[in-house]
Amino acid sequence: MSTKEKIQEEVDILEKETPQHEIVLHNDDVNTFDFVIDSLIDVCDHTLEQAEQCTILVHYKGKCTVKTGEYKDLEPRCSKLLQLGLSAELV
C-alpha cells in the first residue's frame, strides 16, 4: 500500500467517526427577510450572499439547512436562532 493510499484511508476513517449535525431553518410568517438574513450572518457566520440564498430557499421550499458541523458547535447557534424568534431545529 502506498503512503498516499494509507493517508487517504486514515482520512476516510476519521471522517466516518465525526458525526455531522445540521441546523435546519423553517419558514414562518413572522420574520422579515432582512431580519433572517442579519440573523444568519450574526449567528451562523454566513456571508451576505449565503444568508440571502438560504432565506430565499426557506421562503420557497419551507426549510433549508443553514449550518452543518459538530453538535457542540451547533447547539448554541441553534439556541440563539430560537431566542431571536426563528424556527430552527438541530438534527
N, C-alpha and C positions, 0 to 999 in steps of 0.2 A: 504494500500500500504506500503510495507516495505521501509526502508531507502535506501537499495541498488537499488530498482526499481525507487525510486524517483530521486536519484542521476543520474542513467542511463538516465532517461527521460530528466533531465536538460542538460546532456551532449549531447544527441541527438538533442535537440533544439538548443544549441549553435553551433553545427557542421553545422546545416542547415542554420544558419544565416550568416556564413562567406563564401562568395563565393570564390571558388578557381579558379585561373587562371593558365595558362601554358605558358612556353616558348617552342616553337617548333622550332627546328633547321632543316633546309633544306639542302639537298645535293647541292654541287656546284663542278665545275671542276677546281677551282682556288686554294683553300687552301689545304695544306698538312695535313695528318693525325696528325703529330706531332704538328702542329700549332693549329689545332682544339682541340686536347687533352689538350695542355697547356692553351688554352683559357677557356675551360670548368673548368679546375682546378682553374684558377685565378678568373673567373667571377662568376661561379656557385657553387664554393666551393666543387667541386667533388673530390673524391679520384681518384687516378690514374686508378684504375680498373673501376670505374663508367664512367670516361671520355673515356676510351678505348672502353667500351661496347657501349656507346652512339654513338661514332664516327663510329663504325662498323655498327650499326643499321642505321645511317644516310646514310652511303655509300650504303648499300644493299637494304634498304627499301625506301630511298628517304627523310625520315624525322624521327624525334624522339623527344618526349617530354623530355627536359633536366632539367626542374625545374618546380615545382608547388608551389603555395602559394598565398599570397595576392598580389593584383595589385601593391600596393605602394612599396613592396619589389622587385617585378619582373621587373617593368618598367625601373629602372636604369640599371639593369643587361642586359635586352634585348637591351637597347640603347648601352651599352658597346660592346656587341657582334656585333651589327651592325657597330659600329665605327671601330671594328677590321676587318671588311670586311666579316663577316659571314652572311649567310642568315638565319635570325631568325624572328619570329613573336610572339606577345603576344596575346593569345586567352583566 
